[in-house]
Amino acid sequence: MTDRKEKPATITCGRAALLFHITLLVVITALIFGPMFYRRLRQPGSDFGMHLTFTQQAIQEGRWPPHLLYHLAVAVLSGFTECRSHLGICSMVILGVALLARLLLSAHILGGTTSQGLTRLADKVRTSENTLVTALTFSLLLCSPIANFWQKTHYMGQISPNVWESPTWIFAQPFQLLAFAVLLREPSGRLASSVGAGGILLLAALAKPNYLLAVLPAWLAVSAARGMFRNGRMLGSAAWLAGVAAATLAMQYHVAFGSASPPLASYQIVVAPFRVWRYWSACIPASLVVSLAFPAVYVAVFRKYVRDRPALTLAWLATGFALFWMAAFAEQSRLTGELSPAFNFSWGAHFAASVLFLYTLRDLLAQNDGRWRALVAWGAYAAHLLSGVGWLGKQLCGLDYH
């Protein structure tokens, strides 16, 4: 489902300039997120500390969580040590590498937009295209739901393109970007292509499975609507990808809910429409507005120009499936019958928002017409960006990340 109306730009970048921009991203990321990760690791009851405990238990007892890729990476880098401080250092290194991978993937995607729109914007702000792509790439790390004053939290109950509470979410993000990009490129049906795509989907699921539950059915629906499965090789490729995903997800479900002593042994999955979401959000429609204002405003003002944008179509449909999982299902205690407020079914929506923001920003950069439309869309993006800067500032000051 390649964007056929978009011709890739050729953004020339010498080795020195490329090295400078990568170094700049590394330094800024380390200065901003390094202290925050360190504080999270030392904070009692944080997700960072909890997953460090999971890693220790896995090394000691061989009981790995269903989304084991982050814990396995930390364990391997540490030499399978049980020392918590060494595991913490390795965790920060792994998360830093994951953030850098996400930045580089995002820069590659943004840099592939049509050159005319990107060049015009770079001229307006009096900078080079490479510097503009670097700045916009980093700005995506700062976006959040637009600040509101009626909710209990800033991101719980909303859909955020960034979640700094969870180390597994941070680690998994580049794998989800790769999974989306692989499906967007339409696996050709060739054996090597299908095996490679299946491997990426496997890694994405082992990192965190929630987004795969949304993007794969979205891709299957779009592909079927386009008649792609009339080709036998494409149908075989789709069956292979669906089989890999189904087998991986079934294994993870068994480890999480069905084995003798899993992390969620006392819980079961139930259909509970909006019940957990209402626990966190005083007004779900308002939560959707403050969460998805930028991509929604962009589609609204550029509706005549985005009718045939396969990337946006897939990103929006995946977001819809993610919202379905988020709204419809919950984890219920087998002992008390109470629903867990952990809201684990919302992770896929956060991944979907991150992908949707990235591809909407890429499409906005490609627009050559509609000055007032562009100003409205950039205004919505700025609202998310400023809210995210404020939210990140609170976290850097040691205040509540919620």
Buried (B, 14 or more C-beta within 10 A) or exposed (E): BEBEEBEEBEBEBEEEBEEBBBEBBBEBBBEBBBEBBBBBBEEEEBBBBEBBEBBBBBBEEEBBBBBBBBBBBBBEBBEBBEEBEBBBBBBBBBBBBBBBBBBBBBBEBBBBBBBBBBBEBBEEEEEBBBBBBBEBBBBBBBBBBBBBEEBEBBBBBBBBBBBBBBBBBBBBBBBBBBBBBBBBEBBBBEEEBBEEBBEBBBBBBBBBBBBBBBBBBBBBBBBEEEEBBEEEBBBBBBEBBBEBBEEBBEBBBEBBBEEEEBBBEBBEBEEBEEBBBEBBBEBBEBBBBBBBBBBBBBBEBBEEBBEEBBBBBBBBBBBBBBBBBBBBBBBBEEEEEEBBEEBBBBBBBBBBBBBBBBBBBBBBBBBEEBEEBBEBBBEBBEBBBBBBBEBBEBBEEEEEBB
